[in-house]
Structure formats: C-alpha cells, structure tokens
Amino acid sequence: MKELLHTVRLQINPSVYIKNPESTELGKKIMTEGINLIDKIGYEDFTFRKLGQKIGSPEASVYRYFQSKQKFLLYLTSWYWAWMDYRLEFAIANINSPNQKLERTINLLTERVTEDSNFTFMNIVKLSRIVFTESSKSYLNKEVDEQNKQGVYLGYKQLVGKASGIIMEVSPKYKYPNMLISTVIEGAHLQHFFAEHLPKLTNKTNGNDDVKKFYHELVLKTITANKK
C-alpha cells in the first residue's frame, strides 16, 4: 500500500491555493517546511514571514501560492482528507462483508498515523498531528459558508459519506450515520490529544491508548441498539 500511495496524485480544490504547490520545487518546500513549522510552534504562532525565513525565501514568495495562512491550513487539511479517503477505498476494496468493512473503517478513522507513506514533501505523521489539533480552525470561522459553497470541504464530506454508507450496509434503518461518523472522527482526534496532553480526560487500559477499541464499542453498540 505504501508504494501505491506514493504514486497517487490527490485532487485538491483549487480555490484554496493561488498556485498549486505541488507544481514546483519551491511549492513543495513550502509544504514541507510549513508542516514542520506548524507542528513545532502551532497554527496560532505560524506566519508566512516565519515560513519565508525557514525556506530562505521572501515572505512574498509564499503569498504567490496561498492567499492567507487559513488557506494554507485548508490546503493541508484538504490534502489529508483526500489521502484518508483514498486509504479507506483501498482498505475496503474486495471486502464483501459489511461488518468487516466497518471494522476496517473504524480502525482507519481512529488510529494514530505512525509512519510516513513515502511522500517526499509531506511528512504524514506531522500532518496528522496538525489535523488532530488544528483542523477545526479550517471550518470554525466566519468564511465557512462561502468556502463550503466553493467545495472546499468536499474531501472531508466525501470521506464521511463513504464511511456512513458502510454504516447503512450494516444497519440500514440507522437514522444518524453522518452524525455518528463525524463524531467518531472528531472525537478520536480529541481523545488522542487528551491522551498526550490531558490524560485525565481519557482512559487507558494496561497502559494502552484504547481510542480504536472505544469507538468500535461505541459504534457497534449504537447501531446494534437501533436494530432492536
């Protein structure tokens, strides 16, 4: 799978960038060092001036690719959701059992990313940490409705829709599949964050971070109760 992911060209909504950063070496360098910098100092303290200093290029060169740091974050999160959607498609390919597809889906949506998938300019491990801690800032803003009209969040919605479809295969009468899946994704992000920084807000058994186990139990009990 790692080799296949390396060859994939993910489609990102062009409204989030001025010039596709994957089209030039400077653009790829902006992505690489931008991820490194946000992972290190956080989104609030991240600026294009600091990024320009990091890549040894004027701040204006970054603005040739992205209108603002919020659009830069939108690009990062859009790329991540497109990558996750591809991974989900790959994980459930040729699987006929709805229950087995659901198990793989929950695993994928709740697990920590522990290795880079050989993208030369994207450190997936660092990007996943940014998504866990910063992704809500990409849509919790005053421009969300207009950006939604532009299709900026389509990748995230496609991922939720695909996972929700699997819920419906297991439990066709369940009324809230989108709500359940988006709760699983956002909740898993928070639980991983809590486990690392605020451990009293989560639980561990035998020293293990049991986020995947918890959400398996939550989803299965929820949709099973609906069948009765």
N, C-alpha and C positions, 0 to 999 in steps of 0.2 A: 504493500500500500504506500509506503514511504516514497518509492520510486515513481509510482503513478502520480501522487500528489505533487511531486517535484515538477512534472511536466504539465500540470493543469494551468490554464490561463483563466483566472477568475474574473467575472464581469462585474465591474463596479459602476454605479450610476454616475455619469459624467457631471452631474450638477454639483457634486461635492468637490470637484477639483477644476482648476483652470487649465492645467496641462497634466496629462497622465504621467505620474511619477515613474511608472514602470517603463516609460518610453526612452529614458535617458539614464546615463550613469549617475548624473547629479541627482536626479529624482530618486533613484534607488538609494543613494547615500542619504538623502533627506529622510527617507523612510527608516533606514537602518538606525541612524543616529537619533531620529525623532523618537523612535520606540525606546531606545536606550535611555534617553533623557527623561521622558515621561515616567518610565519605570523607576528611575532613580530619584527624581525630585517631585513627581506628582504633576497632575494636569494644572492645578492652580498656579504653580510657580513656573510652569513651562511657558516660554515665549519664543517667538521666531528669532529674536535677537540672540538669545542663548543658543538656539539651534544653529544659527549662522556662525557663531563663534566656534561651535563644536565641529562643524564641517569645513571651517576655514573659507567661508564664502559670505558675501554681504547678505544682510537680512533681506534685502530686496529680492535676492535670488529665490528665497523660499516663497515669497509672495507671487512669484511667477507661476507657482504650482498650486498654491492654496490661498484663498481669499482671507482666511482667518484661522486661528488655532481651533475653533469649533468645527470648521470644515475639515481640518486635518484629523481631528478626533472622529468625525463622521466617516472619513475615508478608512481609518483604522478599524472601526467597528464594522463598517460595511464589508470590508475585506474578511474580517474574522467570521461574520455570519455566513458569507458566501463559502468560505472554507469549511465551516461546520456543516452546511447544507450538503456540500459535496461529500464530506466524510460520512454523513448519515446515509446518503444514497448508496455509497459504496458498502456500508456496514450491513444494510438490509437487502442488498442485491441477492437474488436467487434464494431468498428465505421465504418459504410458503406459510409457516406457522405465524399467525398474528401475535401470539404470546411471545414467541422468540424474537420477533421484530420489536415488540415493545420493550423487552428486556435489553436488547442492544441499544435501543433509542435512549432509554433512561440512563444507561451506562455512559453513553456518549455525551449527553446533555449535562451530566452531573460530575463527571470525573475531572480531576486536575489534568492539565496538559503537562506532561513530564519530559517531552523530548521535542526538539526542533525537527520539522519534517523536511529538512534539506532545502528550504527556500533560501537562496543566497542572500537576500536582502531583508528577510522577515524572520526575526527571532520569535518563533511561535510561542515559546514558553513565556517570554516577557510580554508579548502581545496579549496572551490570555490573562496575565495578571492585570494588565491595563483594562481589559474588558471587564474583569471581575470587579475592579474598584472604581472605574471611571465611566463605564458605558452609559449609565443612566443620565449622565450630563449631556449625552448626544441627543436626547429627546426631551429631557426636563428643562425646556427653555421656551421662550416666547415665540420662536420661529417654527415650532414643531408642526403646526397645521399646514403651513406653506411648504415646509420640507416634505411632509407626508404627501401632499399633492404632487410634488415633483418626483415621487417614487424613491426617496432617499432610504426609507426603511423597508423597502421591498424584500431585501435579503433576509432580514430578521423575520418578517411576516411569512415568507416562504418556508423558512425553517420551522416556525411554529405550526403552519398549516400542514406541512408534511408529517410532523410528529402527531398532530391532532388527528390526522387521517388514520394513523395506526391505532390511536385510542378508540376510534369509531369501529375499526375492524374487530377489536376485542370486545367492545361494549357499544353496539350500535345505538342504544337508547340513551346513552350518557349525554346530558344536556350542555356540559360546560367544557368541552375538550380544549378549546383555545385558552380559556382561563386557567385550566389545570396545567397545561404545558408551559405557558408563560410564567406561572407561579413556580413551577419546578426550575426553570432556567434562572430566573432572578433570585429565587430562594437559595439555590445551590451556590450561586455567586456569593451571596451574603454569608452562608454557612462556612464556606472556605475562608472568607475574610475573617469571620469571627474566630475560626479555629486557629488562625495565625496570630490574630491581634487581640481578640476579646473572648478568650476561651470559655468564660463563664456564661456566655450567651449561646453556647452549643454544647454538644455532648460527644464524648469519646468512649469507646468500649475497648478495654485491654490496650489502651494507648493508641488506638487507631482512629483516624478521621473517617467516620462512617456516613458521610454525606450520601454516597450512592445507595447504601443499604437503607437509609432513612427514606429516601424518595421512592425507591422500589416499593417499600411497605406502604407509603402514603398513597401512591398512585393505584396500586393493586387493590388496596382496601377501599379506596374511594369508588373506583369503577365497579368493583365486585358488589358493594352495597347497593349500587344502582340497579343491579340485575335482579335483586330480590323483590 
